[in-house]
Amino acid sequence: SYEFEKEDVICQWMAQGFLKTNESGKSIEDIGEANFGYLIKRSFLQPVFDYDDTLFFMMHNLVHDLAIYVFGESGKDLAAESSLKHGRSLRTIMPRYLPFEWESKFDSNELEPVIMKLSKHVFRVLSLSYSKITELPASIGRLTHLFYLNISYTELKELPDSICDLLNLQILILRDCLSLERLPDRLCNLVNLRKLDSRGSHLQRMPPDMHNLTSLRTLTEFIVSKTGARLADLAGMSNLKVLAITNMQNVADAKDASDAKLKEKKGLFTLELSWNYYLDDSNSWNGNEMEVLENLEPHKDLKILRVECFPSAGFPEWVGDPSYSSLRKLHLDYSENCESLPTLGLLPNLRELSIEGFKKVSSIGLEFYGEMTASQKPFQSLEVLNFFYMPEWKEWNIVEGMEFLNLVKLSILYCPKLVGDLPKKLPSLEKLEIVKCSSLVAPLPNVSDTCQVFVSYSYVKFSQKVREIKPEPNSSFQGTSTVSKIEEVPHESLMETKSVVSGFPLGHSPEETSAAVMHSHQVEAVTDSNSPMAKPDIPITTQAAAFNVETLFNEEAVDQQSSFQVLKVSSVSQLKSLPPMLHTLKIEGCESLEAIPNDLLTGLTALKELYLISCGFLRSLPSLGSVTTLYIHNCRRLESLSSSESKKQLHHLSIGSSCDSTTTLPLNLFHQLKSLCIWKCPNLLAFHFNEENICNLRFLESLEIRDCPRLKSFPEKGLHAPNLVSILLSECKSLENLPNSMASLKSLKSLFLHSCPEIESFPPGGLPSGLVFLSIVSCYKLRPQKDWGLHNLKSLSRFELKDGYIGKESFPEENLLPSSINFMSISMLKDLKKLDDKGFQQLNSLRALEIHCCEMLESLPDEGFPSSLEHLCVQGCSLLT
């Protein structure tokens, strides 16, 4: 699952000499991009998107397995010690870091001896990103054939002058080196440098004679200074593809901008121009900013443009000129003196537009779109449109005939004065975000059923396939008959609510969930920001209603909403009656609600899901009627569930941070229960059964108990749960024993025991023979031993042991584990000194072994690992040699 950027891979291909120029006249980078595209087309590589929609790539799983099979041992990681042994033949060093560790273990002390062992004629690629280095040794200058050097995300304070002797260096990456403030003065010697990436570093100026670096194709930060680098230094860099110019306020003479000759750089595809938003006392705006930007007009083939903190009241005409037919992406950020947006609608192939921080713009209209004709429609190619942080924006005039037919994503964030309008029809829209637009009263656009809609801290009305009952702004809701306005169009859908246990909607399998999400029109609402309960909601889909009144409902209102299927109620003190066709009811943040009428739910034959969240004074449950899913969270005064009638039909029960007075829970009240999840119930002492001699849970499939520190026991006769598939017990500090007769749980596949320090052994009879996954974490008294009969578990394929096994110096004992195990992870076993030869040789199905942070481990098995082993990862075992 290692993710990488396309540009970085192409740079490494270049460094290794894998790419050759041909007679086509294409650059090496272009050839690399074509090869990369071929690998995607053939499914060798596949794209993935980060949380912020950044595009990365990863190797297809099947290709990864093939690579492991072909390369075998040679494909495994090399630590610094191994680098010393193989130094003369090494071409590449890229110490791996794990995301959850954040940084590589490779540090400055290890680097010097490694460099001295490397062959200067062979070594080509050195990546130290995320490592703990604070300096580079001067000896790095001896690696005369080094083509690629990456020192990103380190605490490096300066680069040694000897780096300027690396005359073959083509790629230098210094991203987010927060302590790095300057580059060596002789950097201009690196005449073969093609990429200099210092984004996010704290460089204060450029080195002298930058104009010598004529091979540069990527320069992500050119810092203009009053006494140093000038824009004229860019004139001879005719190969530039990517260029970012910062500190533009230091351009004293607008003629300097013309000297950069950006208009002549036909290959320039990406251009970023930024002025310093925070001027110190010695700086002020020159007044020539408009002329400077005019003179920086780029070539018409430009594809991406960003202009940041431009201080003038308007933009030059070339920004938005239709002749820029190749422009795909445009970002205009924090032009705080600009009172109207430039005309951008006539850019024929613009696909992404972002407007951010225009504090004086109050209206957007015709000036933004440009002239419309029968053959010329504004924004005809636009797919992504963002408006962020525009505090004075009030009106969006959607003129007649103005359509965004190809728009896929629309985001409007932090525009508190915006009243309207919104586009009426967006047939291609896949995602709509409206956040912190508290004055917006326009109806939402007509969109497709599959469009995701996220609305928070806003008062929009839902007009298409969505019903929303909402309070009018500033209404006081006095009296007991107040009902908010309703706007509705019938449409069937479901409510998507993630289960604490599995991450899937309660009551649905992963397959069912996928289908539900794909065909539902999701709406996410958030309570008023001034409310003490303000927080993100569970997403609500179409055919949903949200209420925020003091009393719900009167009879007349019920008739009006008779077809609602999903209902959310908040801030109510009484519940009188509910829509008869209701399928899902969520009651949240009703701090004054003490009771629900006992017969309120019994007549609702369609009601299947009930959610009670943060109802601090609720003391009892009503008769549940036909409810099959019950979710209770943060209802601490709720008394024992045994007082509630009609619980036998429950299929899914989740109780978290609730029922503080409950010390025991009678499990046999829930005859049809399929999943039970209990967490953070601090006073729960035990599970038991009433009257019957056996706890019959024949439908139970999943059992999860977490953070119940006083829980001590299960029913003495065990759990009669023939269909139980998974058990997870975590942070149960007082639990001494597992349920008896566990061997009878014939369907059990997974057993997770985490942080249960008082459990000493498995029950008599051992574990069920069909167990597949066993995980033991921080159970200090639970030490695997032969009489447990683990070797008889012929289906056990995954075994995890972490932070325990105290007093044991060797693992695993002979005949301790079954030969069926194919994955094993052992970590944080502080007394472990060696791995047992005979114990491992019996594991002839073992394919993957991970060993982490066993600080006393001195050696691996003398006879080696089983021949079946394909993957070995050893980390944090400092005594291994």
JOVEN-V986675 format. One record per residue. N is the residue number from 1. RES is the residue in one letter. SS is DSSP state (H for helix, E for strand, C for the rest). OMEGA is omega in radians with two decimals (NA if undefined). BURIAL is b if it has 16 or more other ideal C-beta (glycine too) atoms within 10 Angstrom, else e. Layout:
N|RES|SS|OMEGA|BURIAL  N|RES|SS|OMEGA|BURIAL
This chain:
1|S|C|3.13|e  2|Y|C|-3.11|e  3|E|C|-3.10|e  4|F|E|3.12|e  5|E|C|-3.12|e  6|K|H|-3.07|b  7|E|H|-3.11|b  8|D|H|3.12|b  9|V|H|3.14|b  10|I|H|3.10|b  11|C|H|3.13|b  12|Q|H|3.03|b  13|W|H|3.12|b  14|M|H|-3.09|b  15|A|H|-3.11|b  16|Q|H|-3.13|e  17|G|C|-3.11|e  18|F|C|-3.07|e  19|L|C|-3.14|b  20|K|C|3.07|e  21|T|C|3.11|e  22|N|C|-3.05|e  23|E|C|-3.10|e  24|S|C|-3.11|e  25|G|C|3.12|e  26|K|C|3.07|e  27|S|C|3.11|b  28|I|H|-3.14|b  29|E|H|3.13|b  30|D|H|3.09|b  31|I|H|3.09|b  32|G|H|3.13|b  33|E|H|3.10|e  34|A|H|3.12|e  35|N|H|3.12|e  36|F|H|3.09|b  37|G|H|3.11|e  38|Y|H|3.13|e  39|L|H|3.07|b  40|I|H|-3.12|e  41|K|H|-3.13|e  42|R|C|3.09|e  43|S|C|3.00|e  44|F|C|3.11|e  45|L|E|3.12|b  46|Q|E|-3.11|e  47|P|E|3.01|e  48|V|E|-3.13|e  49|F|E|3.09|e  50|D|C|-3.11|e  51|Y|C|-3.14|e  52|D|C|3.09|e  53|D|C|3.03|e  54|T|C|-3.07|e  55|L|E|3.01|e  56|F|E|3.11|e  57|F|E|3.07|b  58|M|E|3.13|e  59|M|E|3.08|b  60|H|C|-3.07|b  61|N|H|-3.11|e  62|L|H|3.11|e  63|V|H|3.09|b  64|H|H|3.13|e  65|D|H|3.12|e  66|L|H|3.13|e  67|A|H|3.10|e  68|I|H|-3.12|e  69|Y|H|-3.07|e  70|V|H|-3.01|e  71|F|H|3.09|e  72|G|H|-3.07|e  73|E|H|-3.07|e  74|S|H|3.14|e  75|G|H|-3.10|e  76|K|C|-3.10|e  77|D|C|3.05|e  78|L|C|3.04|b  79|A|C|-3.11|e  80|A|H|-3.13|b  81|E|H|3.13|e  82|S|H|3.12|e  83|S|H|3.12|b  84|L|H|-3.10|b  85|K|H|-3.04|e  86|H|H|-2.95|e  87|G|H|-3.03|b  88|R|H|-3.10|e  89|S|H|-3.08|e  90|L|C|3.01|b  91|R|C|-3.01|e  92|T|E|2.93|e  93|I|E|3.08|b  94|M|E|3.14|b  95|P|C|-3.09|b  96|R|C|2.98|b  97|Y|C|3.08|b  98|L|C|-3.07|e  99|P|C|-3.10|e  100|F|C|3.04|e  101|E|C|3.06|e  102|W|C|-3.11|e  103|E|C|3.11|b  104|S|C|3.11|b  105|K|C|-3.10|b  106|F|C|-3.10|b  107|D|C|-3.02|e  108|S|H|-3.09|b  109|N|H|-3.12|e  110|E|H|-2.95|b  111|L|H|-3.06|b  112|E|H|-3.14|e  113|P|H|3.11|e  114|V|H|-3.12|b  115|I|H|-3.10|b  116|M|H|3.13|e  117|K|H|-3.05|e  118|L|C|3.08|b  119|S|C|-3.10|e  120|K|C|3.14|e  121|H|C|-3.02|e  122|V|C|-2.96|e  123|F|C|-3.02|b  124|R|C|-2.99|b  125|V|E|3.08|b  126|L|E|3.08|b  127|S|E|3.12|b  128|L|C|-3.10|b  129|S|C|-3.13|b  130|Y|C|3.13|b  131|S|C|-3.07|b  132|K|C|-3.09|e  133|I|C|3.04|b  134|T|C|3.11|e  135|E|C|3.03|e  136|L|C|3.10|b  137|P|C|3.13|b  138|A|H|-3.11|e  139|S|H|3.13|b  140|I|H|3.14|b  141|G|H|3.14|b  142|R|H|-3.10|b  143|L|C|-2.93|b  144|T|C|3.11|e  145|H|C|3.08|b  146|L|C|-3.13|b  147|F|C|-2.97|b  148|Y|E|3.11|b  149|L|E|-3.13|b  150|N|E|-3.13|b  151|I|C|-3.05|b  152|S|C|3.03|b  153|Y|C|3.07|b  154|T|C|3.11|b  155|E|C|-3.13|e  156|L|C|-3.09|b  157|K|C|3.10|e  158|E|C|3.06|e  159|L|C|3.11|b  160|P|C|3.14|e  161|D|H|-3.10|e  162|S|H|3.11|b  163|I|H|-3.14|b  164|C|H|3.06|b  165|D|H|-3.12|b  166|L|C|-2.96|b  167|L|C|3.09|e  168|N|C|-3.08|e  169|L|C|3.13|b  170|Q|C|-3.06|b  171|I|E|3.07|b  172|L|E|-3.05|b  173|I|E|-3.06|b  174|L|C|-3.02|b  175|R|C|3.04|b  176|D|C|2.95|e  177|C|C|-2.92|b  178|L|C|-3.13|e  179|S|C|-3.09|e  180|L|C|-3.06|b  181|E|C|-3.12|e  182|R|C|3.05|e  183|L|C|-3.12|b  184|P|C|-3.11|b  185|D|H|-3.11|e  186|R|H|-3.11|e  187|L|H|-3.14|b  188|C|H|3.08|b  189|N|H|-3.05|b  190|L|C|-2.99|b  191|V|C|3.11|e  192|N|C|-3.09|e  193|L|C|-3.13|b  194|R|C|-3.13|b  195|K|E|3.04|b  196|L|E|-3.04|b  197|D|E|3.14|b  198|S|C|3.14|b  199|R|C|3.08|e  200|G|C|3.05|b  201|S|C|-3.03|b  202|H|C|3.11|e  203|L|C|-3.12|b  204|Q|C|-3.13|e  205|R|C|3.07|b  206|M|C|3.08|b  207|P|C|-3.13|b  208|P|C|3.03|e  209|D|C|3.10|e  210|M|H|-3.11|b  211|H|H|3.11|e  212|N|H|-3.04|b  213|L|C|-3.03|b  214|T|C|3.11|e  215|S|C|-3.08|e  216|L|C|3.02|b  217|R|C|3.10|b  218|T|E|3.09|b  219|L|E|-2.98|b  220|T|E|3.09|b  221|E|E|3.00|b  222|F|E|-3.01|b  223|I|E|3.09|b  224|V|C|3.10|b  225|S|C|-3.06|e  226|K|C|-3.07|e  227|T|C|-3.08|e  228|G|C|-3.05|e  229|A|C|3.11|b  230|R|C|-3.11|b  231|L|H|3.13|b  232|A|H|3.10|e  233|D|H|-3.11|b  234|L|H|-2.99|b  235|A|C|-3.07|b  236|G|C|-3.13|e  237|M|C|-3.02|b  238|S|C|-3.10|e  239|N|C|-3.04|b  240|L|C|3.03|b  241|K|C|-3.12|b  242|V|E|-3.10|b  243|L|E|3.02|b  244|A|E|-3.14|b  245|I|E|-3.11|b  246|T|E|-3.13|b  247|N|C|-3.11|b  248|M|H|3.12|b  249|Q|H|3.13|b  250|N|H|3.06|b  251|V|C|-3.05|b  252|A|C|-3.07|e  253|D|C|-3.11|e  254|A|H|3.12|b  255|K|H|3.11|e  256|D|H|3.14|b  257|A|H|3.09|b  258|S|H|-3.11|b  259|D|H|3.13|e  260|A|C|3.07|b  261|K|C|3.13|b  262|L|H|-3.10|b  263|K|H|-3.13|e  264|E|H|-3.08|e  265|K|C|-3.05|b  266|K|C|-3.11|e  267|G|C|-3.09|e  268|L|C|-3.09|b  269|F|C|-3.09|b  270|T|E|-3.11|b  271|L|E|3.05|b  272|E|E|-3.13|b  273|L|E|-3.10|b  274|S|E|2.99|b  275|W|C|-3.12|b  276|N|C|-3.10|b  277|Y|C|-3.09|e  278|Y|C|3.10|e  279|L|C|3.07|e  280|D|C|-3.03|e  281|D|C|-3.08|e  282|S|C|-3.08|e  283|N|C|3.01|e  284|S|C|3.11|e  285|W|C|-3.07|e  286|N|C|-3.07|b  287|G|C|-3.12|e  288|N|C|-2.99|b  289|E|H|3.13|b  290|M|H|-3.13|b  291|E|H|3.10|b  292|V|H|-3.12|b  293|L|H|3.06|b  294|E|H|-3.09|b  295|N|H|3.10|b  296|L|C|3.12|b  297|E|C|-3.08|b  298|P|C|3.09|b  299|H|C|-3.06|b  300|K|C|-3.13|e  301|D|C|-3.12|e  302|L|C|-3.12|b  303|K|C|-3.08|b  304|I|E|3.13|b  305|L|E|3.00|b  306|R|E|3.06|b  307|V|E|-3.00|b  308|E|E|3.05|b  309|C|C|3.07|b  310|F|C|-2.93|b  311|P|C|-3.08|b  312|S|C|-3.10|b  313|A|C|3.12|e  314|G|C|-3.12|e  315|F|C|3.07|b  316|P|C|-3.01|b  317|E|C|-3.09|e  318|W|C|3.06|b  319|V|C|-3.09|b  320|G|C|3.14|b  321|D|C|-3.10|b  322|P|C|3.14|e  323|S|C|3.06|e  324|Y|C|-3.03|b  325|S|C|3.13|e  326|S|C|-3.06|e  327|L|C|-3.11|b  328|R|C|-3.03|b  329|K|E|-3.12|e  330|L|E|3.07|b  331|H|E|3.03|b  332|L|E|-2.98|b  333|D|E|2.92|b  334|Y|C|2.94|b  335|S|C|-2.91|b  336|E|C|3.14|e  337|N|C|-3.10|e  338|C|C|-3.08|b  339|E|C|3.08|e  340|S|C|-3.12|b  341|L|C|3.06|b  342|P|C|3.10|b  343|T|C|-3.06|b  344|L|C|-3.01|b  345|G|C|-3.06|b  346|L|C|3.03|b  347|L|C|-2.87|b  348|P|C|-3.06|e  349|N|C|3.12|e  350|L|C|-3.10|b  351|R|C|-3.13|b  352|E|E|-3.13|b  353|L|E|3.11|b  354|S|E|3.10|b  355|I|E|-3.04|b  356|E|E|2.98|b  357|G|C|3.05|b  358|F|C|-2.93|b  359|K|C|-3.08|b  360|K|C|3.12|e  361|V|C|3.14|b  362|S|C|-3.09|b  363|S|E|3.06|e  364|I|E|-3.10|b  365|G|C|-3.04|e  366|L|H|-3.12|e  367|E|H|-3.13|e  368|F|H|-3.06|b  369|Y|H|-2.99|b  370|G|C|-3.06|b  371|E|C|3.13|e  372|M|C|3.03|b  373|T|C|-3.13|e  374|A|C|-3.10|e  375|S|C|-3.07|e  376|Q|C|3.13|e  377|K|C|3.13|b  378|P|C|3.04|b  379|F|C|-3.07|b  380|Q|C|-3.13|b  381|S|C|-2.99|e  382|L|C|-3.14|b  383|E|C|-3.12|b  384|V|E|3.13|b  385|L|E|-3.11|b  386|N|E|2.95|b  387|F|E|-3.10|b  388|F|E|2.93|b  389|Y|C|3.09|b  390|M|C|-2.94|b  391|P|C|-3.09|e  392|E|C|-3.11|e  393|W|C|-3.09|b  394|K|C|-3.01|b  395|E|E|2.96|e  396|W|E|-3.08|b  397|N|C|3.10|e  398|I|C|-3.06|b  399|V|C|-3.12|e  400|E|C|-3.12|e  401|G|C|-3.14|e  402|M|C|-3.12|b  403|E|C|3.06|b  404|F|C|-2.97|b  405|L|C|-3.07|e  406|N|C|-3.08|e  407|L|C|-3.12|b  408|V|C|-3.10|b  409|K|E|3.07|b  410|L|E|3.14|b  411|S|E|3.06|b  412|I|E|-3.03|b  413|L|E|3.01|b  414|Y|C|3.02|b  415|C|C|-2.90|b  416|P|C|-3.10|b  417|K|C|-3.12|e  418|L|C|3.13|b  419|V|C|-3.14|e  420|G|E|-0.04|b  421|D|C|2.92|b  422|L|C|3.07|b  423|P|C|-3.05|b  424|K|C|-3.06|e  425|K|E|3.11|e  426|L|C|-2.98|b  427|P|C|-3.09|e  428|S|C|-3.01|e  429|L|C|3.10|b  430|E|C|-3.12|e  431|K|E|3.10|e  432|L|E|3.12|b  433|E|E|3.04|b  434|I|E|-3.04|b  435|V|E|3.07|b  436|K|C|3.04|b  437|C|C|-2.91|b  438|S|C|3.14|e  439|S|C|-3.03|e  440|L|C|-3.13|b  441|V|C|3.14|e  442|A|C|3.07|b  443|P|E|3.08|b  444|L|C|-3.13|b  445|P|C|2.96|b  446|N|E|-3.09|e  447|V|C|-3.13|b  448|S|C|-3.13|e  449|D|C|-3.06|e  450|T|C|-3.10|e  451|C|C|3.04|b  452|Q|E|-3.10|b  453|V|E|3.13|b  454|F|E|-3.11|b  455|V|E|3.10|b  456|S|E|-3.14|b  457|Y|C|-3.11|b  458|S|C|-3.10|b  459|Y|C|3.14|b  460|V|C|3.04|b  461|K|E|-3.11|e  462|F|C|-3.00|b  463|S|C|-3.02|b  464|Q|C|3.02|b  465|K|C|3.13|b  466|V|C|3.02|b  467|R|C|3.14|b  468|E|E|3.00|b  469|I|E|-2.97|b  470|K|E|3.07|b  471|P|C|2.99|b  472|E|C|3.10|e  473|P|C|3.06|e  474|N|C|3.10|e  475|S|C|-3.02|e  476|S|C|-3.13|e  477|F|C|3.09|b  478|Q|C|-3.12|e  479|G|C|-3.05|e  480|T|C|-3.10|e  481|S|C|-3.12|e  482|T|C|3.07|b  483|V|C|-3.10|b  484|S|C|-3.13|b  485|K|E|-3.10|e  486|I|E|3.02|e  487|E|E|-2.94|e  488|E|C|2.91|b  489|V|C|-3.06|e  490|P|C|3.08|e  491|H|C|-3.11|b  492|E|C|3.10|e  493|S|C|-3.13|b  494|L|C|3.06|b  495|M|C|-3.10|b  496|E|C|-3.12|b  497|T|C|-3.04|b  498|K|E|3.09|e  499|S|C|3.09|b  500|V|C|-3.05|b  501|V|C|-2.93|b  502|S|C|-3.07|b  503|G|C|3.08|e  504|F|C|3.09|b  505|P|E|-3.12|b  506|L|C|3.09|b  507|G|C|-3.11|b  508|H|C|3.03|b  509|S|C|3.09|e  510|P|H|-3.12|e  511|E|H|3.14|e  512|E|H|-3.13|e  513|T|H|-3.13|b  514|S|H|-3.13|e  515|A|H|-3.12|e  516|A|H|-3.13|b  517|V|H|-3.06|b  518|M|H|-3.05|e  519|H|C|3.14|e  520|S|C|-3.13|b  521|H|C|-2.92|b  522|Q|E|3.07|b  523|V|E|3.11|b  524|E|E|-3.13|b  525|A|C|3.13|b  526|V|E|-3.13|b  527|T|C|-3.10|b  528|D|C|-3.03|b  529|S|C|3.14|e  530|N|C|-3.13|e  531|S|C|3.09|e  532|P|C|-3.14|e  533|M|C|-3.05|e  534|A|C|3.09|e  535|K|C|-3.11|e  536|P|E|3.11|e  537|D|C|2.78|b  538|I|C|-3.12|b  539|P|C|3.09|b  540|I|E|-3.14|b  541|T|E|-3.09|b  542|T|C|-3.05|b  543|Q|C|-3.13|b  544|A|E|3.10|b  545|A|E|3.10|b  546|A|E|-3.09|b  547|F|E|3.09|b  548|N|C|-3.10|b  549|V|C|-3.06|b  550|E|C|3.13|b  551|T|E|-3.02|b  552|L|E|-0.18|b  553|F|C|2.78|b  554|N|C|-3.00|e  555|E|H|-3.12|e  556|E|H|-3.14|e  557|A|H|-3.13|b  558|V|H|3.12|b  559|D|H|-3.10|e  560|Q|H|-3.08|e  561|Q|C|-2.97|b  562|S|C|-3.07|e  563|S|C|3.10|e  564|F|C|3.09|b  565|Q|C|-3.14|b  566|V|E|-3.08|b  567|L|E|3.00|b  568|K|E|-3.12|b  569|V|E|3.08|b  570|S|E|3.07|b  571|S|C|3.07|b  572|V|C|3.10|b  573|S|C|3.12|e  574|Q|E|2.99|e  575|L|E|-3.08|b  576|K|C|3.12|e  577|S|C|-3.03|e  578|L|C|3.11|b  579|P|C|-3.00|b  580|P|C|-3.10|b  581|M|C|-3.06|e  582|L|C|3.09|b  583|H|C|-3.07|b  584|T|E|3.11|b  585|L|E|3.09|b  586|K|E|3.12|b  587|I|E|-3.02|b  588|E|E|3.03|b  589|G|C|3.12|b  590|C|C|-3.03|b  591|E|C|-3.13|b  592|S|C|-3.11|e  593|L|C|-3.11|b  594|E|C|-3.10|e  595|A|C|3.01|e  596|I|C|-3.13|b  597|P|C|-2.98|e  598|N|C|-3.10|e  599|D|C|-3.04|e  600|L|C|-3.04|b  601|L|C|-2.98|b  602|T|C|-3.12|b  603|G|C|-3.10|e  604|L|C|-3.02|b  605|T|C|3.13|e  606|A|C|-3.07|e  607|L|C|-3.11|b  608|K|C|-3.04|b  609|E|E|3.12|b  610|L|E|-3.14|b  611|Y|E|3.10|b  612|L|E|-3.01|b  613|I|E|3.03|b  614|S|C|3.00|b  615|C|C|-2.90|b  616|G|C|-3.09|e  617|F|C|3.11|e  618|L|C|-3.02|b  619|R|C|-3.06|e  620|S|C|3.08|e  621|L|C|3.02|b  622|P|C|2.95|b  623|S|C|-2.97|b  624|L|C|3.09|b  625|G|C|-3.08|b  626|S|C|-3.11|e  627|V|C|3.09|b  628|T|C|3.11|b  629|T|E|3.14|b  630|L|E|-3.12|b  631|Y|E|-3.09|b  632|I|E|-3.14|b  633|H|E|3.06|b  634|N|C|3.01|b  635|C|C|-2.90|b  636|R|C|-3.13|b  637|R|C|3.13|e  638|L|C|-3.07|b  639|E|C|-3.00|e  640|S|C|3.12|e  641|L|H|-3.09|b  642|S|H|3.13|e  643|S|H|-3.12|e  644|S|C|3.11|b  645|E|C|3.04|e  646|S|C|3.07|e  647|K|C|-3.02|b  648|K|C|-3.09|e  649|Q|C|-3.11|e  650|L|C|3.07|b  651|H|C|-3.07|b  652|H|E|-3.12|b  653|L|E|3.08|b  654|S|E|-3.14|b  655|I|E|-3.13|b  656|G|E|3.09|b  657|S|C|-3.04|b  658|S|C|3.01|b  659|C|C|-3.08|b  660|D|C|-3.12|e  661|S|C|-3.09|e  662|T|C|3.10|b  663|T|C|3.09|e  664|T|E|-3.13|e  665|L|E|3.13|b  666|P|E|-3.04|b  667|L|H|-3.04|b  668|N|H|3.00|b  669|L|H|-3.01|b  670|F|C|-2.98|b  671|H|C|-3.05|e  672|Q|C|-3.05|e  673|L|C|3.09|b  674|K|C|3.11|b  675|S|E|3.13|b  676|L|E|3.11|b  677|C|E|3.12|b  678|I|E|-3.14|b  679|W|E|3.09|b  680|K|C|2.99|b  681|C|C|-2.89|b  682|P|C|-3.07|e  683|N|C|3.12|e  684|L|C|-3.09|b  685|L|C|-3.01|b  686|A|E|2.91|e  687|F|E|3.12|b  688|H|E|3.07|e  689|F|C|-3.14|b  690|N|C|2.93|e  691|E|C|-3.06|e  692|E|C|-3.07|e  693|N|C|-3.11|e  694|I|C|-3.14|e  695|C|C|-3.03|b  696|N|E|3.11|b  697|L|C|-2.96|b  698|R|C|3.10|e  699|F|C|-3.03|b  700|L|C|-3.14|b  701|E|C|-3.07|b  702|S|E|3.12|b  703|L|E|-3.13|b  704|E|E|3.10|b  705|I|E|-3.10|b  706|R|E|2.99|b  707|D|C|3.02|b  708|C|C|-2.91|b  709|P|C|-3.10|e  710|R|C|3.13|e  711|L|C|-3.07|b  712|K|C|-2.98|e  713|S|E|2.97|b  714|F|C|3.09|b  715|P|C|-3.03|b  716|E|C|-3.10|e  717|K|C|3.08|e  718|G|C|-3.13|b  719|L|C|3.03|b  720|H|E|-3.05|b  721|A|C|-3.03|b  722|P|C|-3.11|e  723|N|C|-3.12|e  724|L|C|-3.06|b  725|V|C|-3.02|b  726|S|E|3.03|b  727|I|E|3.03|b  728|L|E|3.06|b  729|L|E|-3.04|b  730|S|E|3.07|b  731|E|C|3.04|b  732|C|C|-2.93|b  733|K|C|-3.07|e  734|S|C|-3.09|e  735|L|C|-3.04|b  736|E|C|-3.05|e  737|N|C|2.98|e  738|L|C|3.10|b  739|P|C|3.09|b  740|N|C|3.07|b  741|S|C|-3.14|e  742|M|H|3.13|b  743|A|H|-3.13|b  744|S|H|-3.13|b  745|L|C|-2.95|b  746|K|C|-3.10|e  747|S|C|-3.05|e  748|L|C|-3.14|b  749|K|C|-3.05|b  750|S|E|3.08|e  751|L|E|3.14|b  752|F|E|3.09|b  753|L|E|-3.04|b  754|H|E|3.06|b  755|S|C|3.01|b  756|C|C|-2.91|b  757|P|C|-3.09|b  758|E|C|3.10|e  759|I|C|-3.07|b  760|E|C|-3.09|e  761|S|C|3.01|e  762|F|C|-3.09|b  763|P|C|3.09|e  764|P|C|-3.10|e  765|G|C|3.06|e  766|G|C|-3.07|b  767|L|C|-3.13|b  768|P|C|-3.01|b  769|S|C|-3.10|e  770|G|C|-3.10|e  771|L|C|-3.10|b  772|V|C|-3.02|e  773|F|E|3.09|b  774|L|E|-3.13|b  775|S|E|3.14|b  776|I|E|-3.06|b  777|V|E|3.05|b  778|S|C|3.00|b  779|C|C|-2.86|b  780|Y|C|-3.14|b  781|K|C|-3.09|e  782|L|C|-3.07|b  783|R|C|-3.09|b  784|P|C|3.11|b  785|Q|C|-2.97|e  786|K|H|-3.04|e  787|D|H|3.02|e  788|W|H|-3.14|b  789|G|C|3.13|e  790|L|H|-3.10|b  791|H|H|3.12|b  792|N|H|-3.11|e  793|L|C|-2.97|b  794|K|C|3.12|e  795|S|C|-3.08|e  796|L|C|-3.10|b  797|S|C|-3.13|b  798|R|E|-3.11|b  799|F|E|-3.14|b  800|E|E|3.11|b  801|L|E|-3.03|b  802|K|E|2.98|b  803|D|C|3.11|b  804|G|C|3.08|b  805|Y|C|-3.04|b  806|I|C|3.10|e  807|G|C|-3.13|e  808|K|C|-3.11|b  809|E|C|-3.10|e  810|S|E|3.14|e  811|F|E|-0.20|b  812|P|C|3.06|b  813|E|C|3.08|e  814|E|C|3.14|e  815|N|C|3.09|e  816|L|C|-3.04|b  817|L|C|3.13|b  818|P|C|-3.13|b  819|S|C|-3.08|b  820|S|C|-3.08|b  821|I|C|3.07|b  822|N|C|3.04|b  823|F|E|3.10|b  824|M|E|3.09|b  825|S|E|3.05|b  826|I|E|-3.08|b  827|S|E|3.05|b  828|M|C|3.05|b  829|L|C|-2.90|b  830|K|C|3.14|e  831|D|C|-3.07|b  832|L|C|-3.14|b  833|K|C|-3.10|e  834|K|E|3.07|e  835|L|E|-3.02|b  836|D|C|-3.11|b  837|D|H|-3.05|b  838|K|H|3.13|e  839|G|H|-3.13|b  840|F|H|-3.10|b  841|Q|H|3.11|b  842|Q|C|-3.10|b  843|L|C|-3.00|b  844|N|C|3.03|e  845|S|C|-3.04|e  846|L|C|-3.14|b  847|R|C|-3.08|b  848|A|E|3.14|b  849|L|E|3.09|b  850|E|E|-3.13|e  851|I|E|-3.06|b  852|H|E|2.90|b  853|C|C|2.99|b  854|C|C|-2.90|b  855|E|C|-3.14|e  856|M|C|-3.11|e  857|L|C|-3.03|b  858|E|C|-3.06|e  859|S|E|3.01|e  860|L|C|-3.08|b  861|P|C|-3.13|e  862|D|C|-3.10|e  863|E|C|3.12|e  864|G|C|-3.14|e  865|F|C|3.11|b  866|P|C|-3.10|b  867|S|C|-3.14|e  868|S|C|-3.03|e  869|L|C|3.14|b  870|E|C|-3.08|e  871|H|E|3.09|e  872|L|E|3.10|e  873|C|E|3.12|e  874|V|E|-3.13|b  875|Q|E|3.04|b  876|G|C|3.11|e  877|C|C|-2.91|b  878|S|C|-3.10|e  879|L|C|3.12|e  880|L|C|3.13|e  881|T|C|NA|e
